[in-house]
Amino acid sequence: MAHDRFESDLRIRSYTEAVRAMSEQRFDAEVPVDPELDDEMTRLGHALQELARQLDRNHREMLELARVTERVNAGLLLDQVLDGIYEAFRDLIPYDRIGLALLDESGERVEARWARSDIGEMRLKKGYSAPLAGSSLQDILDTGDPRVLNDLEAYLRKKPGSQPTRMVLAEGVRSSLTCPLVAMGRPVGFLFFSSLEPGTYRDVHVELFTRLAGQISTIVEKSRLYERLLEMDELKNRFVGMAAHDLRSPLNSILGLLLLLEREHYGPVTPAQRQILDRIRKGGLTMLTLVDDMLGAREIESGHLRLEPVSMKLAEVVEEEVESLHPSLAAKELTLRSEIPDPDLLIHADPIRIGQVLANLLSNAVKYSPPGATAVLTVEPRPREVAVHIRDQGPGIPEEEMEILFTAFGRTSVQPTAGERSTGLGLAIVRRIVEAHGGRVGVESQVGSGSTFTFVLPREGGGDDHGGEERAGKIRAAGERWRRQPGVPPPPEAFP
């Protein structure tokens, strides 16, 4: 009797240690069971062994589910997420085909959105849709539980009107598992796992697939919302582009007619009238700058900034942009001096885009220079590149504000000297255009001593010119940087 009590005490102690180990997620603890005994303690030992196996399996499934979910969640676009599911879930679920169907905006129809298969040609694929009401899918949403069909041929005999079942049977599918997708308490669709073999899902663990469906629902809905955001963003870009293009033509006409009036082409202009015309011209030029900045931002943001590089003389583009500034220079009694040691220096660039860069930087020099000041544009040839410096006599830029200069809508505390308007996009556009050419841009400034903006471009034949594919990649990268716009970007590069 004492021996039996001693043996019982040992087993109780071992079972207690085993339970403690399981609570610490160690499921391999020894649970001693004497096969020759059939008492309550022995039955308890067998139960603990089964519990350890079950907990071990559940723990491994949860770890695998977390790993797979993390991998799938790395995708942004819906197709990326679904392709990730197809590649990642094989260790958890047997399948030869996966399909996704989503509810439409009304929630009344189910639309096949995506499918992928190892079988071959698919009959049920993107584009197929059917009413939700009265279908077996409605029952799945009502219960919220996954549905298992281990014999699709038998199911079709019961429901001969099920066209989707008939279509997947024609593909060779014989069993299926359907998971309802519910995100934020709202049904969004269904995920279908299918197998060529009947009975594939006979022993599945419904709890696992319920957890799985919950994880996938959130990921799928996130990706769908992201795609909608991209579509809305593209729609916004198209609208801005159309509006800007429609505004540019009448603005140019207004400014052209205004120039004829200022030159007294239609008769003498009184001093009072000339003041009004001057105000109209300033307002028109401000609007034209806004329109040009909107178009430039749209092209860069969409990644569609097109470059048409040619062999060009940099001096010719500089002279053209300086010439266009004469009215603005005269209005503020400014002097702009150009220093170009080699007027025949060649670069391989898009003359229109480089003109944009020069126009933005030169107009800034005009905006922030006091009346009577002098700005200097210097072209500095280097062995493999050329640097263009634009130095003004403005108020300078505080050091703590330098890092926002080349970001979209980055505005400093420095104000234009004649109240000119700015979108805050000009320098961001300059940076993207220069970088798309394989160059770089920066600024040096000191409060009270003016600023020097510099952009550097590769020289033609200097060994730094890039091929078409690499240039296109730079343009796309410029668009991505524009979209992301970090809160604290790196400070602009300083130039010697």
C-alpha positions as CSV (number, residue, x, y, z in Angstrom):
1,M,0.0,0.0,0.0
2,A,2.8,2.4,1.0
3,H,4.6,1.5,-2.3
4,D,1.5,2.3,-4.4
5,R,1.1,5.6,-2.6
6,F,4.8,6.4,-3.2
7,E,4.4,5.5,-7.0
8,S,1.3,7.7,-7.1
9,D,3.2,10.6,-5.5
10,L,6.0,10.3,-8.0
11,R,3.6,10.4,-10.9
12,I,1.8,13.4,-9.5
13,R,5.1,15.2,-9.1
14,S,6.1,14.3,-12.7
15,Y,2.7,15.4,-14.0
16,T,2.9,18.7,-12.1
17,E,6.3,19.3,-13.7
18,A,4.9,18.5,-17.1
19,V,2.0,20.9,-16.7
20,R,4.4,23.6,-15.6
21,A,6.6,23.0,-18.7
22,M,3.6,23.2,-21.0
23,S,2.7,26.5,-19.4
24,E,6.2,27.7,-20.5
25,Q,5.6,26.4,-24.1
26,R,7.8,23.4,-23.6
27,F,5.8,20.5,-24.8
28,D,8.4,17.7,-24.7
29,A,8.4,17.2,-20.9
30,E,8.3,13.6,-19.9
31,V,4.9,12.3,-18.8
32,P,5.5,8.8,-17.3
33,V,2.8,6.2,-18.0
34,D,2.9,2.5,-17.0
35,P,1.2,0.6,-19.8
36,E,0.5,-2.3,-17.4
37,L,-1.7,-0.1,-15.2
38,D,-5.2,1.1,-15.9
39,D,-6.0,3.3,-13.0
40,E,-7.1,7.0,-12.8
41,M,-3.5,8.2,-12.6
42,T,-2.6,6.3,-15.8
43,R,-5.6,7.7,-17.6
44,L,-4.5,11.2,-16.4
45,G,-1.0,10.6,-17.8
46,H,-2.4,9.6,-21.2
47,A,-4.6,12.7,-21.2
48,L,-1.6,14.9,-20.4
49,Q,0.4,13.3,-23.3
50,E,-2.4,14.0,-25.7
51,L,-2.7,17.6,-24.4
52,A,1.0,18.1,-24.9
53,R,0.8,16.9,-28.5
54,Q,-2.2,19.1,-29.2
55,L,-0.6,22.1,-27.6
56,D,2.6,21.5,-29.5
57,R,0.7,21.3,-32.8
58,N,-1.3,24.4,-32.1
59,H,1.8,26.3,-31.0
60,R,3.6,25.4,-34.2
61,E,0.6,26.3,-36.3
62,M,0.4,29.7,-34.6
63,L,4.1,30.4,-35.2
64,E,3.8,29.4,-38.8
65,L,0.6,31.5,-39.2
66,A,2.4,34.5,-37.7
67,R,5.4,34.0,-40.0
68,V,3.3,33.6,-43.1
69,T,1.0,36.5,-42.2
70,E,4.1,38.8,-41.7
71,R,5.4,37.7,-45.1
72,V,2.1,38.3,-46.8
73,N,1.5,41.6,-45.1
74,A,4.7,43.0,-46.6
75,G,2.8,43.4,-49.9
76,L,0.9,46.6,-50.7
77,L,-1.0,45.9,-53.9
78,L,-3.7,43.3,-53.7
79,D,-2.2,41.1,-56.4
80,Q,1.1,41.2,-54.5
81,V,-0.6,40.1,-51.3
82,L,-2.5,37.3,-53.0
83,D,0.6,36.0,-54.8
84,G,2.3,36.0,-51.4
85,I,-0.6,33.9,-49.9
86,Y,-0.2,31.4,-52.8
87,E,3.5,31.0,-52.2
88,A,3.5,31.1,-48.4
89,F,0.6,28.9,-47.2
90,R,1.6,25.5,-48.5
91,D,3.0,24.5,-45.2
92,L,-0.4,25.1,-43.6
93,I,-2.9,24.1,-46.2
94,P,-2.9,21.6,-49.1
95,Y,-4.1,23.2,-52.3
96,D,-3.7,23.2,-56.1
97,R,-5.7,26.4,-56.6
98,I,-6.6,29.5,-54.7
99,G,-9.3,32.0,-55.7
100,L,-10.5,35.3,-54.2
101,A,-13.9,36.8,-54.7
102,L,-15.0,40.2,-53.3
103,L,-18.3,41.8,-52.6
104,D,-19.1,44.8,-54.8
105,E,-19.9,48.2,-53.3
106,S,-23.5,47.4,-52.8
107,G,-22.7,44.1,-51.1
108,E,-25.2,42.3,-53.3
109,R,-22.9,40.7,-55.8
110,V,-19.8,38.5,-55.5
111,E,-17.1,39.2,-58.1
112,A,-14.1,36.9,-58.9
113,R,-11.1,39.2,-58.3
114,W,-8.1,36.9,-58.6
115,A,-7.2,33.2,-59.0
116,R,-4.0,31.2,-59.4
117,S,-3.6,27.5,-60.1
118,D,-1.1,24.8,-60.6
119,I,-3.6,22.9,-62.7
120,G,-3.4,24.8,-66.0
121,E,-6.2,26.7,-67.8
122,M,-8.8,28.1,-65.4
123,R,-12.5,28.4,-66.2
124,L,-13.5,30.4,-63.2
125,K,-11.3,33.5,-63.2
126,K,-11.3,37.3,-62.7
127,G,-14.4,38.9,-64.1
128,Y,-17.1,36.3,-63.2
129,S,-19.8,37.6,-60.9
130,A,-23.1,36.4,-59.4
131,P,-25.7,37.5,-56.9
132,L,-25.0,36.8,-53.3
133,A,-28.6,36.5,-52.2
134,G,-29.8,32.9,-52.3
135,S,-26.4,31.4,-52.9
136,S,-24.5,29.0,-50.6
137,L,-22.0,31.8,-50.0
138,Q,-24.7,33.8,-48.2
139,D,-25.0,30.9,-45.8
140,I,-21.2,31.0,-45.1
141,L,-21.4,34.7,-44.3
142,D,-24.4,34.1,-42.0
143,T,-22.5,31.5,-40.0
144,G,-19.1,33.1,-40.2
145,D,-17.5,29.6,-40.4
146,P,-15.3,28.1,-43.2
147,R,-17.1,25.6,-45.5
148,V,-15.6,22.3,-46.4
149,L,-16.7,20.4,-49.5
150,N,-14.8,17.1,-49.8
151,D,-16.7,15.8,-52.8
152,L,-17.6,18.5,-55.3
153,E,-19.1,16.0,-57.8
154,A,-21.6,15.0,-55.1
155,Y,-22.3,18.6,-54.2
156,L,-23.1,19.4,-57.9
157,R,-25.6,16.6,-58.0
158,K,-27.3,18.2,-55.1
159,K,-27.0,21.7,-56.5
160,P,-27.1,21.3,-60.3
161,G,-27.6,25.0,-60.8
162,S,-24.2,26.0,-59.2
163,Q,-22.3,27.3,-62.2
164,P,-19.1,28.1,-60.2
165,T,-19.0,24.5,-59.0
166,R,-19.4,23.2,-62.6
167,M,-16.6,25.5,-63.8
168,V,-14.0,24.4,-61.1
169,L,-15.0,20.8,-61.7
170,A,-14.1,21.2,-65.3
171,E,-10.7,22.4,-64.2
172,G,-10.2,19.1,-62.3
173,V,-10.9,20.4,-58.8
174,R,-12.6,17.8,-56.5
175,S,-12.6,19.3,-53.0
176,S,-12.6,22.8,-51.6
177,L,-12.4,24.9,-48.5
178,T,-14.1,28.4,-48.5
179,C,-13.1,31.0,-45.9
180,P,-15.3,34.0,-45.3
181,L,-13.4,37.3,-45.2
182,V,-14.7,39.8,-42.6
183,A,-12.7,43.0,-42.0
184,M,-13.7,45.5,-39.3
185,G,-16.9,43.7,-38.7
186,R,-17.9,44.0,-42.4
187,P,-17.9,41.1,-44.9
188,V,-15.6,41.7,-47.8
189,G,-15.4,38.5,-49.7
190,F,-14.3,34.9,-49.8
191,L,-11.0,33.0,-50.2
192,F,-11.3,29.6,-51.9
193,F,-8.7,26.8,-51.4
194,S,-9.1,23.9,-53.9
195,S,-7.6,20.5,-54.4
196,L,-7.5,18.0,-57.2
197,E,-8.1,15.2,-54.7
198,P,-11.4,14.5,-53.0
199,G,-11.4,14.4,-49.2
200,T,-8.4,16.8,-48.9
201,Y,-10.0,18.9,-46.2
202,R,-11.6,16.1,-44.2
203,D,-9.3,16.5,-41.2
204,V,-8.8,20.3,-41.3
205,H,-8.9,22.3,-38.0
206,V,-11.7,24.8,-38.4
207,E,-10.2,27.0,-35.6
208,L,-7.0,27.4,-37.6
209,F,-8.8,28.5,-40.7
210,T,-11.0,30.9,-38.8
211,R,-7.9,32.6,-37.4
212,L,-6.4,32.5,-40.9
213,A,-9.4,34.1,-42.5
214,G,-9.4,36.9,-39.9
215,Q,-5.8,37.7,-40.6
216,I,-6.2,37.5,-44.4
217,S,-9.4,39.7,-44.3
218,T,-7.5,42.6,-42.8
219,I,-4.6,42.3,-45.2
220,V,-6.8,42.0,-48.2
221,E,-9.0,45.0,-47.2
222,K,-5.9,47.0,-46.5
223,S,-4.5,46.2,-50.0
224,R,-7.9,47.0,-51.6
225,L,-8.1,50.3,-49.9
226,Y,-4.5,51.1,-50.9
227,E,-5.4,50.4,-54.6
228,R,-8.4,52.6,-54.4
229,L,-6.2,55.4,-52.9
230,L,-3.8,55.0,-55.9
231,E,-6.7,55.2,-58.3
232,M,-8.0,58.3,-56.6
233,D,-4.5,59.8,-56.7
234,E,-4.2,59.1,-60.4
235,L,-7.6,60.7,-61.0
236,K,-6.5,63.7,-59.0
237,N,-3.3,63.9,-61.1
238,R,-5.3,63.7,-64.4
239,F,-7.7,66.5,-63.1
240,V,-4.8,68.7,-62.1
241,G,-3.1,68.2,-65.4
242,M,-6.2,69.0,-67.4
243,A,-6.9,72.0,-65.3
244,A,-3.4,73.3,-65.6
245,H,-3.2,72.8,-69.3
246,D,-6.6,74.5,-69.8
247,L,-5.4,77.5,-67.7
248,R,-2.0,77.9,-69.4
249,S,-3.3,78.8,-72.9
250,P,-5.6,81.7,-71.8
251,L,-2.9,82.9,-69.4
252,N,-0.3,83.1,-72.2
253,S,-2.9,84.9,-74.4
254,I,-3.6,87.4,-71.6
255,L,0.1,88.1,-71.0
256,G,0.8,88.4,-74.7
257,L,-2.0,91.0,-75.2
258,L,-0.8,92.7,-72.0
259,L,2.7,93.1,-73.5
260,L,1.2,94.7,-76.6
261,L,-0.7,97.2,-74.4
262,E,2.5,98.0,-72.4
263,R,4.4,98.6,-75.6
264,E,1.6,101.0,-76.6
265,H,0.8,99.0,-79.7
266,Y,-2.9,100.1,-79.4
267,G,-2.2,103.7,-78.4
268,P,-0.6,105.7,-75.6
269,V,-0.7,104.5,-72.0
270,T,-1.0,106.9,-69.2
271,P,1.1,106.5,-66.0
272,A,-2.0,105.5,-64.0
273,Q,-2.9,102.9,-66.7
274,R,0.7,101.6,-66.7
275,Q,0.5,101.0,-63.0
276,I,-2.7,98.9,-63.5
277,L,-1.1,97.0,-66.4
278,D,2.0,96.3,-64.2
279,R,-0.2,94.9,-61.5
280,I,-2.1,92.7,-64.0
281,R,1.3,91.5,-65.4
282,K,2.5,90.5,-61.9
283,G,-0.7,88.7,-61.2
284,G,-0.6,86.9,-64.5
285,L,3.0,85.8,-64.1
286,T,2.2,84.6,-60.6
287,M,-0.7,82.5,-62.0
288,L,1.5,81.2,-64.8
289,T,4.2,80.1,-62.2
290,L,1.5,78.3,-60.2
291,V,0.3,76.5,-63.3
292,D,3.8,75.5,-64.4
293,D,4.6,74.3,-60.8
294,M,1.4,72.2,-60.8
295,L,2.3,70.6,-64.1
296,G,5.8,69.9,-63.0
297,A,4.7,68.4,-59.7
298,R,2.1,66.2,-61.4
299,E,4.7,64.8,-63.9
300,I,7.2,64.0,-61.2
301,E,4.7,62.6,-58.7
302,S,3.3,60.3,-61.3
303,G,6.8,59.1,-62.3
304,H,6.0,60.3,-65.9
305,L,8.6,63.0,-66.1
306,R,9.8,62.7,-69.7
307,L,13.4,63.7,-70.6
308,E,14.4,64.3,-74.2
309,P,18.2,64.8,-73.8
310,V,20.2,66.2,-76.7
311,S,23.7,67.6,-77.1
312,M,23.2,71.2,-76.1
313,K,25.2,74.3,-75.4
314,L,24.5,75.2,-71.8
315,A,25.2,78.9,-72.5
316,E,22.4,79.2,-75.0
317,V,19.8,78.0,-72.5
318,V,21.2,80.3,-69.8
319,E,21.1,83.3,-72.1
320,E,17.5,82.5,-73.1
321,E,16.3,82.4,-69.5
322,V,18.2,85.5,-68.5
323,E,16.6,87.3,-71.5
324,S,13.1,86.3,-70.3
325,L,13.8,87.9,-66.9
326,H,14.6,91.4,-68.2
327,P,11.1,92.8,-67.4
328,S,11.2,91.4,-63.8
329,L,14.8,92.7,-63.3
330,A,13.8,96.2,-64.6
331,A,10.8,96.3,-62.3
332,K,13.0,95.9,-59.2
333,E,16.0,97.7,-60.7
334,L,18.1,94.5,-60.3
335,T,21.3,93.6,-62.2
336,L,21.9,90.0,-63.3
337,R,25.5,89.3,-64.4
338,S,26.4,86.1,-66.3
339,E,29.9,84.6,-66.2
340,I,30.3,81.9,-68.8
341,P,34.0,81.2,-69.5
342,D,33.3,78.7,-72.3
343,P,30.2,79.5,-74.4
344,D,30.6,76.3,-76.4
345,L,30.6,73.9,-73.4
346,L,28.3,70.9,-74.2
347,I,26.1,68.9,-71.9
348,H,23.8,66.0,-72.7
349,A,20.4,67.1,-71.2
350,D,16.9,68.1,-72.0
351,P,17.0,71.9,-72.8
352,I,13.4,72.5,-71.8
353,R,13.9,70.8,-68.4
354,I,17.2,72.6,-67.7
355,G,15.4,75.8,-68.7
356,Q,12.9,75.0,-66.0
357,V,15.7,74.6,-63.5
358,L,17.3,77.9,-64.4
359,A,13.9,79.7,-64.5
360,N,13.1,78.6,-61.0
361,L,16.5,79.4,-59.5
362,L,16.7,82.8,-61.3
363,S,13.2,83.8,-60.4
364,N,14.0,83.0,-56.8
365,A,17.1,85.3,-57.0
366,V,14.8,88.0,-58.3
367,K,12.1,87.4,-55.7
368,Y,14.4,87.5,-52.7
369,S,16.8,90.3,-53.8
370,P,16.2,93.9,-52.6
371,P,15.8,96.6,-55.2
372,G,19.1,97.7,-56.8
373,A,20.9,94.5,-55.9
374,T,23.1,92.3,-58.2
375,A,22.7,88.6,-58.8
376,V,25.5,86.6,-60.5
377,L,25.1,83.4,-62.5
378,T,28.4,81.6,-63.0
379,V,29.0,78.5,-65.1
380,E,32.0,76.5,-63.7
381,P,33.4,73.8,-66.0
382,R,34.9,70.8,-64.2
383,P,36.7,67.8,-65.7
384,R,33.7,65.5,-65.7
385,E,30.8,67.8,-64.9
386,V,29.6,71.4,-65.0
387,A,28.4,73.4,-62.0
388,V,26.0,76.4,-62.3
389,H,26.1,78.8,-59.4
390,I,23.4,81.5,-58.9
391,R,24.4,83.9,-56.2
392,D,22.0,86.6,-54.8
393,Q,22.2,89.5,-52.3
394,G,19.1,88.5,-50.5
395,P,18.5,88.1,-46.7
396,G,20.0,84.6,-46.6
397,I,18.4,81.5,-45.1
398,P,18.5,80.4,-41.5
399,E,20.6,77.3,-41.0
400,E,17.8,75.4,-39.2
401,E,15.5,75.9,-42.3
402,M,18.0,74.7,-44.9
403,E,16.8,71.1,-44.8
404,I,13.3,71.9,-46.0
405,L,14.3,73.9,-49.0
406,F,14.1,71.1,-51.6
407,T,11.0,69.4,-50.2
408,A,7.5,69.7,-51.6
409,F,5.8,72.8,-50.1
410,G,8.9,73.5,-48.0
411,R,8.7,77.1,-47.0
412,T,11.2,79.1,-45.0
413,S,10.6,82.2,-42.9
414,V,12.3,84.3,-45.6
415,Q,9.8,86.5,-47.5
416,P,10.1,87.8,-51.1
417,T,11.1,91.5,-51.1
418,A,8.1,92.7,-53.2
419,G,5.4,90.3,-51.9
420,E,5.7,87.8,-54.8
421,R,3.8,84.6,-54.4
422,S,5.2,81.1,-54.3
423,T,3.8,77.6,-54.3
424,G,6.6,76.0,-52.4
425,L,7.1,73.5,-55.2
426,G,9.8,75.2,-57.3
427,L,12.9,74.0,-55.5
428,A,11.4,70.5,-55.1
429,I,10.9,70.4,-58.9
430,V,14.4,71.6,-59.5
431,R,15.8,68.9,-57.4
432,R,13.9,66.1,-59.1
433,I,14.8,67.3,-62.6
434,V,18.5,67.6,-61.8
435,E,18.6,64.2,-60.1
436,A,16.8,62.7,-63.1
437,H,19.7,64.0,-65.2
438,G,22.1,62.2,-63.0
439,G,23.1,65.5,-61.2
440,R,22.8,67.0,-57.8
441,V,21.7,70.3,-56.3
442,G,22.5,72.2,-53.1
443,V,22.7,75.6,-51.5
444,E,25.1,77.7,-49.3
445,S,23.7,80.6,-47.4
446,Q,24.3,82.9,-44.5
447,V,21.8,85.2,-42.9
448,G,22.5,88.7,-44.0
449,S,24.9,87.7,-46.8
450,G,22.7,86.2,-49.5
451,S,22.5,82.6,-50.9
452,T,24.2,80.6,-53.6
453,F,22.2,77.9,-55.2
454,T,24.2,75.3,-57.2
455,F,23.3,72.5,-59.5
456,V,25.8,70.1,-61.1
457,L,25.3,68.1,-64.3
458,P,27.5,65.6,-66.1
459,R,29.4,66.9,-69.1
460,E,28.9,65.3,-72.4
461,G,31.5,62.6,-72.9
462,G,32.5,63.0,-69.2
463,G,31.8,59.3,-68.5
464,D,28.9,60.0,-66.2
465,D,26.1,60.1,-68.8
466,H,23.6,57.3,-68.3
467,G,21.8,55.0,-70.8
468,G,18.0,55.2,-71.3
469,E,17.1,52.5,-68.9
470,E,19.1,53.9,-66.0
471,R,17.8,57.4,-66.7
472,A,14.2,56.1,-66.7
473,G,15.0,54.4,-63.3
474,K,16.2,57.7,-62.0
475,I,13.0,59.4,-63.1
476,R,10.9,56.7,-61.4
477,A,13.0,57.0,-58.2
478,A,12.5,60.8,-58.2
479,G,8.7,60.2,-58.4
480,E,8.9,57.8,-55.4
481,R,11.0,60.2,-53.3
482,W,8.4,62.9,-54.1
483,R,5.6,60.7,-52.9
484,R,7.3,59.7,-49.7
485,Q,8.6,63.1,-48.7
486,P,10.2,62.2,-45.3
487,G,9.5,64.5,-42.4
488,V,13.2,65.3,-41.9
489,P,15.0,64.9,-45.1
490,P,18.8,64.9,-45.3
491,P,20.3,68.4,-45.5
492,P,21.0,69.7,-49.1
493,E,24.5,68.9,-50.3
494,A,27.1,71.6,-49.8
495,F,29.3,72.5,-52.8
496,P,32.9,73.7,-52.7
